[in-house]
Amino acid sequence: MTTSRPFDLGQARACVIVNMGSGRKTGDSVAAEIRARLQGRVAGLVFHQLEKGADLSATAQNAVAEGHDLIVAVGGDGTQAGVAGAVVGTGAVMVVVPCGTFNYFARDLGLGQTPEEALRVFDAPTVRTVDVGEMNGVLFLNNVSFGAYPEILKRRESIYRRWGRSRLAAYWSALVAMWNLRHPLHLTVRANGEERRFTTALAFIAKSAYQLEAFGLDGAEDIRQGRLALLVARARRPGPLVRSALRLAFGKSARYQDFDLISAPEMHLQTVPQHEYVAHDGEKMWMDSPFHVRVLPGALSVLVPEGSGGRDAA
């Protein structure tokens, strides 16, 4: 269940954190737009424009510790997740300004997918509390993935460097990575008092109802009811996985043909291999099984336009 309340900009001390490496629009121009919107309307305003390699999470944590109660995150979904991890449970409010490739979290909130659309939030700001996901202490807003998807992200980075950032390049990197997949994932899932075992090329836990609906996948309503949606691909090898991906891209995916769905407010996962390369909100890291995944209900306060229901609002 989400809650909302009006927000008084005039009392806010705002900190703007800009990931200068996100998206195709320059961080300088977005920062200038934010300054024009907020200068003179808030009690305090500081900017941190972070280059590649900077510790985004630490910057956000320091901003909260210094008393900033409005944290503006400029970047893609990975940036938003990093800032959200510092804001959750602190009483501070987060502002999402999308500058990435897909911007699922901003779109899920009804903010649009461009900085210009999202900055309208300052015209009539309202605070809404939303659920987030957590896995072994790592917060996520959209999804965590095992198997093929972390390899897709590695492949995507090299394609971006050669051809530039675009959704077409992202989709191409996915096909290339899936075709070169060699080792399936062995997965044990304990949820809702049951245990199930899978051998699969790809498994992901979704927290974004918008993202599932965008791909025509089941589980969006489960998410709106405060649960996580685990989708496990039935494909084990490159050929079937690529065919499933193509059906997904053209809106032809079918749950019982391509994926098994498990929904629960929390679940335990065990993987073989135990030392697993995991993707979360477009970022990637090595983590060790077992994995405890859960919903944190209403844990994050975000700024949305007045009257905005968003895609996941109750």
Buried (B, 14 or more C-beta within 10 A) or exposed (E): EBEBEEBEBEEBBBBBBBBBBBBEBEBEEBBEBBEEBBEEEBEBBEBBBBEEEBEBBEBBBBBBEEEBBBBBBBBBBBBBBBBBBBBBEBEBBBBBBBBBBBBBBBBBBBBBBBBEBBBBBBEEBBBBBBBBBBBEEBBBBBBBBBBBBBBBBEBBEEBBEEEEBEEEBBBBBBBBBBEEBEEBBEBBBBBEEEEBEBEBBBBBBBBBBBBBBBEBBBBBEBBBEBBBBBBBBBBBEBEBBBEBBEBBBEEEBEBEEBBBBBBBBBBBBBBEEEEBBBBBBBBBEEBEBEBEBBBBEBBBBBBBBEEBEBBBBE
